[in-house]
Amino acid sequence: MKNIVGVKFKKEGKIYSFDAADLPLKRGDLVVVSTDSGLAIGTIATDINTAPVEQLAANLPNLKDVLRLVTEDDLRTRENNRKLEQEARQFCISRIAERQLPMKLIDVECLFDQTKMIFHFTAESRVDFRELVKDLVQRFRTRIELRQIGARQEARIIKGLGICGREVCCATLLHNLDRVSVKMAKEQNMSLNPEKISGLCGRLMCCLGYEYDGYVDMRRDMPKCGKMIQTPEGWGKVIRQDALQGEVVVILVSGKEATLKAKDIPGK
């Protein structure tokens, strides 16, 4: 059996599984872990769970270790890295402007051991940033990676308030940015006005997917719009559905509208 614990590297980030060994860890502890990119500081996000070694070999073949709880030296290193990230950000912005590159710098990330710096940016199309990379390497003497991200990832990093008045979900409670489609808005009878269903990123709001499955389930036994059904007042065509109330609105042959409970409609 092995002790497994979940670790987050960013507040809004995904939870990754690590081998806790015999360390006395609890939620909220800061720890140093081993990753594919080297050492990193993360926060314990789950309680310790035990799992058979055979199960881990199948589901988590590349399980990394929690090395230790953070020390004062580790915290000083992190603080120095944050200062370096700020310096790198300002330098990169100035070089982008000087070279007139059509790109926008969003964030800079420095690995714990300073062996690599990652610059996240957005751009409308491909950008030839080879000369910019040379500038950054010459200044910081480490490996440089420029990583282009999308609008939703940009909003997640920058954060902000949504139309609901709360901080955007991608920066708080979402671990993964799942696909959102216009179909989800249609299924919930929402206005298709882009201003009402788009988030700060300009893409469809993530929250459109929260209740989508529930609406699909509620509509499953309801007659679809456009279907002719038999009512107590004669035949009529379904023109609207109210999934929350379990009702449909029917226009009768006479031109009159009638509201019916879906469960009372024979045959559906």
Sequence and secondary structure as in RCSB ss.txt:
>XXXX:A:sequence
MKNIVGVKFKKEGKIYSFDAADLPLKRGDLVVVSTDSGLAIGTIATDINTAPVEQLAANLPNLKDVLRLVTEDDL
RTRENNRKLEQEARQFCISRIAERQLPMKLIDVECLFDQTKMIFHFTAESRVDFRELVKDLVQRFRTRIELRQIG
ARQEARIIKGLGICGREVCCATLLHNLDRVSVKMAKEQNMSLNPEKISGLCGRLMCCLGYEYDGYVDMRRDMPKC
GKMIQTPEGWGKVIRQDALQGEVVVILVSGKEATLKAKDIPGK
>XXXX:A:secstr
 EEEEEEESSTTS EEEEE TT    TT EEEEEETTEEEEEEE S  EEE HHHHHHH TT EEEEEE  HHHH
HHHHHHHHHHHHHHHHHHHHHHHTT S EEEEEEE TTSSEEEEEEE SS    HHHHHHHHHHH SEEEEEE  
HHHHHHHH  B TTSSB GGGTT SS     HHHHHHTT    HHHHB TTSSB GGGGTTHHHHHHHHTTS  T
T EEEETTEEEEEEEEETTTTEEEEEETTS EEEEEGGGSS  
